[in-house]
Amino acid sequence: MQDFVPSMVAALYDYLLTDGRQKRNTNGEMYELWKEACAADREIRPREIADKVGVTYAAARRAVRRYEVGRNPKPHVSGLAPKTVKSVHIMLSSAMSVAVLWKYISLNPIRSVKAPSVPRRNHSTWSPEQMMRFLEYVRHHRWYALWVLEASTGVRRSELCGAEIAAFDLTKKVVRMAATTRVIAGGKAVKGSGKSQKSRRLLALDSFTVGVLASHFQQLEKQKQDWGDAYRDHGLMFCWDDGRPIYPDTITEEFNKLVDLLQLPKIRFHDIRHTYATISLRAGVHPKIVSSRLGHATVAFTLDTYSADIEDLDRDAAEAVIGLFLPPSAKGLL
């Protein structure tokens, strides 16, 4: 550990940014086969794609459905994204700080290395009208309560999958987002512990969401009775009819299908979280409250994340403040 010097850390970051992506790009391989078949005006079946790429038939079939509606994979790059490498930087810095505390090393070498800069970008979000249209369409969907809770709170997908029934108090109109989440690791859904301490938070619920969740509770009880001893009770709020946990990617795939059917702008399921944040900020909700509800580590992180999405609010603030102290003779110029 003593030999882990800043130059080695910098070299590691350079390698990760240029050649750090080791995982095989099966999605890209399937897309190339599909695209070649389309160019040759030849029908290619999911079974053929599955056999050639070495994936399951179900995975190939889902891929073809995505390509047919224009959900094509991004060009493959050999390096990791700057944001990913920055996360590695944060993790290493934390680990080395502990090593210094335990006197394994005298100085934290990570502090002498600059993390990769992450370019600021606008998020893909829906307008309130588009969100309303989506929720109206899914009113009779089996996961209606899940869609409503996501739209009204912006919680992470892993938090939805790990949300336990005991965390909800509909009388007090609150839900406690605890440490239990369900994330994808090594291609499997496993229990997680949340992204940070701020992820463990108490969220107030609006009356509409509470009403939808109350109906969902009744549906869960009916399913337990219908399945009897065969019901696999994991205590989860959102699960299959027999109590089995929902695989997180299944939620994303179902969301994508609904979006395509409605012909709404194609956004990721995670972008519903960004939509909630930007709508809240535009509605005048204090950034501290928005940050707390999203489970962000700091308010500064929230503002930095969404500043590019709400530039018009900065202009509105400039006009509003100057209007407070302009003399009457100058107000006609506004």
N, C-alpha and C positions, 0 to 999 in steps of 0.2 A: 504493500500500500504506500510505502514511503517513496516508491519510484513513480507514483502516479502524479506527474508534473503537469503544469499548464500546457506545455507544448503537445503532450500526448492527448490532452482533452481537446485542444483545438484540432488536432489531426483526426480525432474520432468524429467530431462534428462535421468536418469536411467530407469524410468518408460517408457518413449517414446522409448528407445532403446530395451526394452524387451517386452512390452505389448501395445505399442502405436498405433498399427494398428487396428483400429476399423471397417474399411470398410469391408463389406462382400466380399469374394473372389469368385464371381460367375464364373469367367473364370476358376479357378481351379476346381470348382464343375462340370462345363460342361466337362472339360477335363477328370475328373475321370469317369464320366458316359460313355464317348466315349471310353476311354481306357478299361473299364470293358467289354463293348460290343465287342470290337475288340478281347479281350482275349478269349471271349466265342464264337468267330466266328459268332457273331450276328450283323445284320445291325441295326443301331439305327438312326432314322430320326431326323432332327432338331426340328420337332414339339414335339416329345417326350422329348427331352432335354429341350426345352423351357417350357413345362408344369411342369416338375419335378423341375427345378431350379427357375422358376418364372421370366424368361426373355422374351423378345420379340422373335418372330419367326425369324426375320431378324438377331438379335444378335446371336441366336443359329446357324443359317445357316452360318454366317461369321465365327463363331468359328470352326465349322466342317471343313470348307475350310482351315482354318489355320492349324488345326491338321493334315489334310491329306497331307500337303506339309512339315510337320516337324516343324511348328512354334508352339511349345508347351510352355505352361506357366512355369515360374520358380517355384521351390518349395515355398510354402507359408510360410512366417515367421510372427510371431506375433508382432515383433518390427519394428520400422521405421529405415530406412537406416541412418547411421551416417551423410551423407550429408544433409538429411532432417532435422535432429536435429540441425545440425550446422546452417542451415538457420533459424530455430526457435531461436537459440542463437543470431544471428545477429539482428533479428527483435526485440527481447526483449531488447537487449542492446540499440538499437536505441530509443525504447519507453521509457526506463528508463532514458536515457540521457535527453530526453525532460522533463520528470518528475522532474529531478534535476534542469533543467533550469527554470522551472515554480515554483520551491521551494515546490513541493509536498513531496519530500524526499531530504535528505541531501547527500546521497551517492548512486551511481549506484551499486546495488548488483551483477549485471551480470558480472562486471569486475573482481570479485573475484572468478569466476567459469570458469574453462577451458572448451572450446567447445570440442565436440568429434572429434577425429582425423579422417580424411577421407583418406583411403588408396589410394595411387596413382596407377592408372591402365592405360594400353594401351587402346586406343579407337579402335573400329572396323571401318576401313575405306576401301575405294576402291583405287586402283591404277589409274593413269590417263587413262590407257588403258581401264579399266573396266568402268570408268565414260564415256569415249568416246563411248563405246559400248552401254551403257544405253541410252545416248542422241540420238544416231543414230537410235535406235529402236523406241523411242517415238517421232520421227520427225513429225508424222501425228496424234499424240495424241491431244485431245482437250485442254489439259493443257500443251502443249509443252513449251509455254512461261514461265509458272510457274517452270517447271523442269529446264529450262535453267537459269532463274534468280537465283534459289537456288544454282545451281552448280557453277555459276560465282561470287556469292557474299557471300554465306554461311549465309544468313539471317535466322532468326528464323521462325518456322512455323507460329507462331502467327503474325509475321510481314507480311508474305505473305498473310495471310487471311485478315488482316486489311489494306493492302496497297491500297491507294486511287489513282485514275487516276490523280488527281491534283498534286500528289507528284512527278510525272515523267516529266522531261524536256528532251525529246529525242534530241532536237537541241543542248543542252549543254552536252548531254550524262551523266546525273546525275539523281539520285532519292533521295528524302529526306525521310528518315525513321523517321516518326513522332511518337507522343505518342500513336496514335490509333493502337491497336492490337485486335485480337480476340482470346480469350483463353477459355479453358474448366473450368467451375466452377459449382459444383453441378450437373454435367451431362448435362449442357447446355452451348452453346457458347455465351459468353458475351464480351462486349468491355473491353479491358484492357488499361493500361497506360504505358506499357513498363517496363523492368526490372530495369532500372536505367536511370540517366540523360544521360549517354553515349550512351544509346540506340537511342537517338535522334541525328541522324548524317546524313551527306551528303555523298552519295556513288557515286563514278565515275563508269560509265558503259563502258564496252568494245564495240567495233563496232559490233561484231557478236550479242551480246545480244540486242543492240539497234535495229538492223535489225529485230530480232525475235519479240521484243516488238512492233515495228511499225506495223508489220503484225497483231499482236494481237489487237492493237488499231482498225485497220480496221474491224476486226472480231467483236469487241464489237459494233461498230457503226452499222454494218449490223444487228446484233441481236436486237438492239434498234429499228431499222426501221421495222424489221419483226414482233416484238411483239407489236409495237405501244403503245397504252395507257395501255396495260396489263403489260408492262415492269416495273419491280420494281427497280427503279434506286437508288442504295445506294452509287453510286460513287466509287464502288470498282473495282480494276484492275482485280481481279480474282473472278469470280462468275459463277453461272449457266446461261444457255442461256436466262432465263427470268429475270436475274439481282439479284436473291436471293443469299445471302451469302453462301459460302461453309462451311459446318461443318468441323472444323479442322481435326477430326479423319477420315473423308472421304478421305482426302488427303493421310494420312498414309496408309489406307487400299488399296487405288488405287496403291500407290507406292509399297506396299508389293506384290500385284498381279503381277505387271510388273516385279519385281525382280525375282519372282518365275518362271514366264514364260521364262525369259532369263537365268534362272539357274545361276545367279550371286551369289557371297557370300551374305548371308542374313545379312543385316545391317538395322538399324532403319532409318527412314527418317531423324531424327536429326543427324545421323552419316554423312549425306552429308555435314553438317556444319563442322564437324570434318575433313572430307576429304578435304574440301576447305582450312581449316587452315593448315593442314599438307602439302598439295601440295604447298601452298603459301610459307611456311617456307622453304621447300626443294628447291623451285625455287629461294631462296635468297631474297625474299621480306622482308624488314626490319620489325622486330617484332612490332615496334610501329605502322606501317601502318596496319599490320594484325590485331592487337588489336583494332585499331580504326574502321576498316571495320567491324569487328565482333560485335562491340558495347560493348566490355568488359570494366569494370570499370578501370582497370589498365593494363599496359604492363606486370607487374609481374604476374598477374593472368593468362594471356595468356601463358607466358613461363612456369609457374608452371603446367598449364593444359596439355600442349602438350610436355613437356620435355621428358616424357617416350616414346613418339611416334617418336622422332627424335634423338635418342641416337647416330645414325651413323653420324649425323652432328657434334656432339661433337668430335668424332674421327677424322673426316675430318679437323676440325678446328685445332686440335692438330698437325696434319701432316703439314697443310698449314703454320702455324705460325713458327714452328721449321725450315721449309725449307727456310724461309726468311733470317735467319742469320747464318746458318750452314756454316762452311768453305768449300771450294771446295773439300778438301780431304775427308770430311765426308759425302758428298751428295750421294756418291755411296752406302752408307749403308741404304738409305731410301727405 
